[in-house]
Amino acid sequence: MHPPPFLTRSSKPRLIKAARHLLLGALCTLALPCLAINATGRPLIFRSADVHPEDYPTVQAMLFMNQQMQRASGGRLGIKVFPGGLLGDEAPLLQLVQSGELDMNRVSIQALDSIAPLTRVFSLPYLFRDTDHLHKVLDGPIGREVLDSLPQHGLIGLAYYDGGSRNIYSSRKPIRKLEDMKNLNIRVQPSAMSLSVFDALGARPVRLPFALTGKALSNGLIDAAENNLPSYVSTEHYRYAPYLSMTHHTMSPDVLVMSKISWDKLSPADQGIIRKAARDSVKVMREMWQQHEDHVEATLKLAGVQRNELPMAQLRRFAQAVQPIYAEYAGLPEQQALIKRIRDTR
């Protein structure tokens, strides 16, 4: 039995339209002004969205950024964050950011795969050795170059946030070896690369909006999903999928992006305030992420989640199985050069 095509290309316009209606409704309800530079002296409230709940580190980082912007601007600049998927899923919201209908959005970098070719490199499986390696790359010239590639696509890259390593959790069985992936109906991120990665691993990937994953696990429409540990806990997916297998298949970051249309309306001084607040929020986010992960570990133990670490020999088999993805999705000379520089980073 094939999994249902929850998210197809033909459904994307409907999702974008739904996100647009949710955004307009929220603005009307909260009486928030749209971003506009005018002579009235009203504060400029930038609208930002996140699929995660309010206590999640990425949302808290944006709330911290709001405080920093208000302090630095004397109350002229601020951010209103819509957390918990209130405005919809990442992909349709990203298009609203490009069109200027939404000012900011925190997204997984995989949401940018089809938009900006250089960002695709960060989503490749088994690329980063560990968190320290990831941070050295993101905080250095490579990270800056990738963010600088976004304006031509209607986006301004403000900051990278941690996304953690992604692992597989299942409702039926642990994943102990590559053969356990065969015909596993698994929810993946809605990107072509994610589909190809899990096809290569022998699974049956399902494109499904993040908000619907828990329900699909609970009613058996899917067997498994994959995500970082904080998301696994914050969504309570562990209640339906108690087998956690540490595959560490990707360690891709999240990105805070801003609409270039909104950005271009600002003075250089105000742009500087926003950039500094975004940079400062990264340290706060990383500290909160570590605290969140410590809390997550305790929650999973109390919940009785069956966690297994894959032996190195099996991880090498997983990495070998997805090697064709590198040529398929990052075969351009500039992408290959970026991969080499990332691997050479010490």
C-alpha positions as CSV (number, residue, x, y, z in Angstrom):
1,M,0.0,0.0,0.0
2,H,1.5,3.3,-1.1
3,P,1.4,6.2,1.4
4,P,-1.0,9.0,0.4
5,P,0.5,12.0,-1.4
6,F,-0.3,14.5,1.3
7,L,1.6,17.3,-0.3
8,T,1.9,17.5,-4.1
9,R,2.8,20.3,-6.4
10,S,-0.8,20.9,-7.2
11,S,-1.6,21.4,-3.6
12,K,1.1,24.0,-2.9
13,P,-0.9,27.0,-4.3
14,R,-3.8,26.1,-2.0
15,L,-1.3,26.0,1.0
16,I,0.1,29.4,0.0
17,K,-3.5,30.8,-0.3
18,A,-4.4,29.4,3.1
19,A,-1.2,30.8,4.7
20,R,-2.1,34.2,3.2
21,H,-5.6,34.1,4.6
22,L,-4.2,33.1,8.1
23,L,-1.7,35.9,8.0
24,L,-4.3,38.5,7.1
25,G,-6.7,37.2,9.7
26,A,-4.1,37.3,12.4
27,L,-3.1,40.9,11.5
28,C,-6.7,42.0,11.6
29,T,-7.3,40.3,14.9
30,L,-4.2,41.7,16.6
31,A,-4.6,45.1,14.9
32,L,-0.9,45.0,13.8
33,P,0.2,47.5,11.2
34,C,1.9,46.2,8.0
35,L,5.5,47.2,7.6
36,A,5.5,50.8,6.2
37,I,8.0,53.6,6.4
38,N,5.9,56.7,7.0
39,A,6.0,60.1,8.8
40,T,3.6,59.2,11.5
41,G,6.2,58.0,13.9
42,R,4.5,54.6,14.4
43,P,6.7,51.7,15.4
44,L,7.6,49.4,12.6
45,I,6.4,45.9,13.6
46,F,8.0,43.2,11.5
47,R,5.8,40.1,11.3
48,S,7.7,36.8,11.7
49,A,6.5,33.1,11.8
50,D,7.7,29.8,13.2
51,V,6.2,26.4,13.2
52,H,7.6,25.7,16.7
53,P,5.8,26.6,20.0
54,E,6.6,29.7,21.9
55,D,9.1,28.1,24.4
56,Y,11.2,26.6,21.6
57,P,14.7,28.0,21.3
58,T,14.2,29.5,17.8
59,V,11.1,31.4,18.9
60,Q,12.8,32.6,22.1
61,A,15.7,33.8,20.0
62,M,13.4,36.0,17.9
63,L,11.7,37.3,21.0
64,F,15.1,38.3,22.3
65,M,15.9,39.9,19.0
66,N,12.7,41.9,19.3
67,Q,13.9,43.2,22.7
68,Q,17.3,44.1,21.3
69,M,15.8,46.0,18.3
70,Q,13.4,47.9,20.5
71,R,16.2,48.9,22.9
72,A,18.6,50.0,20.1
73,S,15.9,51.9,18.2
74,G,14.3,53.6,21.1
75,G,11.1,51.6,20.5
76,R,10.8,52.3,16.7
77,L,11.6,48.8,15.6
78,G,10.1,45.5,16.8
79,I,9.0,42.0,15.8
80,K,5.7,40.2,16.3
81,V,6.3,36.5,16.3
82,F,3.5,34.1,15.3
83,P,4.7,30.7,16.7
84,G,3.2,27.2,16.8
85,G,2.5,27.0,13.0
86,L,-0.3,29.7,13.5
87,L,0.2,30.9,10.0
88,G,0.9,27.6,8.3
89,D,3.9,25.5,7.2
90,E,7.3,26.7,6.2
91,A,7.2,26.3,2.4
92,P,4.1,28.5,1.7
93,L,5.2,31.1,4.3
94,L,8.6,31.3,2.6
95,Q,6.9,32.4,-0.6
96,L,5.0,35.1,1.3
97,V,8.3,36.4,2.6
98,Q,9.6,36.6,-0.9
99,S,6.5,38.5,-2.0
100,G,6.8,40.9,0.9
101,E,3.5,39.8,2.5
102,L,5.3,38.4,5.5
103,D,8.5,40.2,6.8
104,M,10.4,37.4,8.4
105,N,10.4,33.6,8.8
106,R,12.6,31.0,10.5
107,V,12.9,28.0,8.3
108,S,14.9,24.8,8.0
109,I,17.5,25.4,5.4
110,Q,16.0,22.6,3.4
111,A,13.1,24.9,2.6
112,L,15.5,26.9,0.5
113,D,16.8,23.9,-1.5
114,S,14.8,24.7,-4.6
115,I,15.4,28.5,-4.3
116,A,19.1,29.1,-3.7
117,P,21.5,26.4,-5.0
118,L,24.3,27.0,-2.5
119,T,22.0,26.4,0.5
120,R,21.5,22.9,-0.8
121,V,25.0,21.9,0.3
122,F,24.2,22.4,4.0
123,S,21.3,19.8,3.7
124,L,23.5,17.0,2.3
125,P,23.5,13.9,4.5
126,Y,26.5,13.0,6.6
127,L,28.4,16.2,5.7
128,F,29.2,17.7,9.1
129,R,31.3,15.8,11.6
130,D,29.8,17.3,14.7
131,T,28.3,20.5,16.1
132,D,31.6,22.2,16.5
133,H,32.4,21.6,12.8
134,L,29.0,22.9,11.9
135,H,29.4,26.1,13.9
136,K,32.9,26.8,12.5
137,V,31.5,26.6,9.0
138,L,28.4,28.7,9.7
139,D,30.2,31.4,11.7
140,G,33.0,31.7,9.1
141,P,33.3,32.9,5.5
142,I,31.4,29.9,4.1
143,G,28.3,30.7,6.2
144,R,28.5,34.4,5.1
145,E,28.8,33.5,1.4
146,V,25.7,31.3,1.5
147,L,23.7,34.0,3.2
148,D,25.0,36.5,0.7
149,S,23.6,34.3,-2.1
150,L,20.0,34.9,-1.0
151,P,19.2,38.5,-2.0
152,Q,18.9,37.6,-5.7
153,H,16.1,35.3,-4.6
154,G,14.1,38.0,-2.7
155,L,15.5,37.1,0.7
156,I,17.9,38.6,3.2
157,G,19.7,36.0,5.4
158,L,20.0,37.3,8.9
159,A,21.2,34.4,11.0
160,Y,21.7,30.7,11.3
161,Y,20.1,28.9,14.2
162,D,20.8,25.3,15.3
163,G,18.6,22.6,13.9
164,G,20.3,19.7,15.6
165,S,21.1,16.3,14.1
166,R,18.1,14.6,12.7
167,N,17.2,11.0,13.7
168,I,14.5,8.5,12.9
169,Y,11.6,7.7,15.3
170,S,9.2,4.9,14.5
171,S,5.9,3.6,15.9
172,R,6.7,-0.1,15.1
173,K,10.3,-1.0,15.4
174,P,13.8,0.4,16.0
175,I,16.1,1.0,13.1
176,R,19.3,-1.0,13.8
177,K,20.6,-1.6,10.3
178,L,20.2,-0.3,6.8
179,E,17.8,-3.2,5.9
180,D,15.3,-2.0,8.6
181,M,14.6,1.0,6.3
182,K,13.1,-1.1,3.6
183,N,9.5,0.1,2.7
184,L,9.3,2.2,5.9
185,N,6.6,4.8,5.4
186,I,8.3,7.9,6.8
187,R,7.4,11.5,6.9
188,V,10.2,13.7,5.5
189,Q,10.7,17.4,5.0
190,P,8.9,18.7,1.9
191,S,12.0,18.9,-0.3
192,A,13.1,16.9,-3.3
193,M,16.4,16.1,-1.6
194,S,14.7,14.6,1.4
195,L,12.6,12.4,-0.8
196,S,15.7,11.2,-2.7
197,V,17.7,10.6,0.5
198,F,15.1,8.3,1.9
199,D,14.5,6.6,-1.4
200,A,18.2,5.8,-1.5
201,L,17.9,4.3,2.0
202,G,15.1,2.0,0.8
203,A,12.3,3.7,2.6
204,R,9.0,5.1,1.2
205,P,9.1,8.8,2.0
206,V,5.9,10.8,2.5
207,R,5.7,14.6,2.0
208,L,3.5,15.8,4.8
209,P,3.1,19.2,6.6
210,F,4.9,19.3,9.9
211,A,1.7,20.0,11.8
212,L,0.0,16.9,10.6
213,T,2.8,14.4,11.5
214,G,1.6,13.5,15.0
215,K,-1.9,12.7,13.7
216,A,-0.5,10.6,10.9
217,L,1.7,8.6,13.3
218,S,-1.2,8.1,15.8
219,N,-3.6,6.7,13.1
220,G,-1.0,4.6,11.3
221,L,-0.9,6.5,8.0
222,I,2.8,6.6,8.4
223,D,5.2,4.3,10.3
224,A,7.9,6.8,11.2
225,A,9.2,10.4,11.0
226,E,12.6,12.1,11.3
227,N,13.6,15.2,13.2
228,N,15.8,16.6,15.9
229,L,15.3,15.7,19.5
230,P,13.8,19.0,20.7
231,S,11.1,18.8,18.0
232,Y,10.5,15.1,18.8
233,V,9.7,16.1,22.3
234,S,7.9,19.5,21.8
235,T,5.5,17.9,19.4
236,E,5.0,14.8,21.7
237,H,5.6,12.5,18.7
238,Y,7.3,10.2,21.2
239,R,3.9,9.2,22.5
240,Y,3.1,7.6,19.1
241,A,6.6,6.7,17.9
242,P,8.6,5.4,21.0
243,Y,11.4,3.8,19.0
244,L,14.2,6.4,18.6
245,S,17.1,5.5,16.3
246,M,20.1,7.8,16.3
247,T,21.0,7.8,12.6
248,H,22.4,11.4,12.6
249,H,21.6,11.5,8.9
250,T,21.7,15.3,8.6
251,M,22.8,18.2,10.7
252,S,21.4,21.1,8.7
253,P,20.9,24.5,10.3
254,D,17.8,26.7,10.4
255,V,17.9,30.2,8.8
256,L,16.2,33.4,9.8
257,V,15.3,35.2,6.6
258,M,13.7,38.6,5.9
259,S,11.9,39.8,2.8
260,K,14.1,41.8,0.6
261,I,11.1,44.0,-0.2
262,S,10.7,44.9,3.5
263,W,14.5,45.2,3.9
264,D,14.9,47.7,1.0
265,K,12.5,50.1,2.6
266,L,14.8,50.5,5.6
267,S,17.6,53.0,6.2
268,P,21.1,51.6,6.5
269,A,21.1,52.5,10.2
270,D,17.9,50.4,10.8
271,Q,19.3,47.6,8.7
272,G,22.4,47.6,11.0
273,I,20.2,47.4,14.1
274,I,18.4,44.4,12.7
275,R,21.6,42.6,11.7
276,K,23.2,43.2,15.1
277,A,20.1,42.0,16.9
278,A,20.1,38.8,14.7
279,R,23.8,38.1,15.4
280,D,23.3,38.6,19.1
281,S,20.3,36.2,19.1
282,V,22.5,33.4,17.8
283,K,24.4,33.0,21.1
284,V,21.2,33.1,23.1
285,M,19.6,30.5,20.8
286,R,22.6,28.1,21.1
287,E,22.6,28.4,24.9
288,M,18.9,27.7,25.0
289,W,19.3,24.8,22.6
290,Q,21.8,23.1,24.8
291,Q,19.5,23.6,27.8
292,H,16.5,22.3,25.7
293,E,18.5,19.2,24.7
294,D,19.4,18.4,28.3
295,H,15.7,18.7,29.3
296,V,14.7,16.5,26.3
297,E,17.0,13.7,27.4
298,A,15.3,13.6,30.8
299,T,11.8,13.7,29.2
300,L,12.6,10.8,26.9
301,K,13.9,8.7,29.8
302,L,10.8,9.4,31.9
303,A,8.6,8.5,28.9
304,G,10.3,5.2,28.4
305,V,11.4,5.9,24.9
306,Q,13.5,3.0,23.5
307,R,16.6,4.7,22.1
308,N,19.3,3.0,20.2
309,E,22.7,4.2,18.8
310,L,23.6,2.7,15.5
311,P,27.1,1.2,15.4
312,M,29.7,3.0,13.3
313,A,29.7,0.2,10.7
314,Q,26.0,0.8,10.1
315,L,26.3,4.5,10.0
316,R,29.0,4.1,7.3
317,R,26.5,1.9,5.3
318,F,23.9,4.7,5.6
319,A,26.4,7.3,4.4
320,Q,27.5,5.1,1.5
321,A,23.9,4.5,0.4
322,V,23.2,8.3,0.1
323,Q,26.5,9.2,-1.7
324,P,24.7,9.5,-5.1
325,I,22.7,12.4,-3.6
326,Y,25.9,14.6,-3.7
327,A,26.2,14.4,-7.5
328,E,22.4,14.7,-8.0
329,Y,21.8,17.7,-5.9
330,A,25.2,19.4,-5.5
331,G,27.0,18.7,-8.7
332,L,27.6,22.3,-9.8
333,P,31.3,23.3,-9.6
334,E,30.6,26.0,-7.0
335,Q,28.7,23.5,-4.9
336,Q,31.5,20.9,-5.2
337,A,34.0,23.5,-4.2
338,L,31.9,24.4,-1.2
339,I,31.7,20.8,-0.1
340,K,35.5,20.5,-0.2
341,R,36.0,23.7,1.8
342,I,33.5,22.4,4.4
343,R,35.3,19.1,4.7
344,D,38.6,20.8,5.0
345,T,37.4,23.1,7.8
346,R,39.1,22.2,11.1
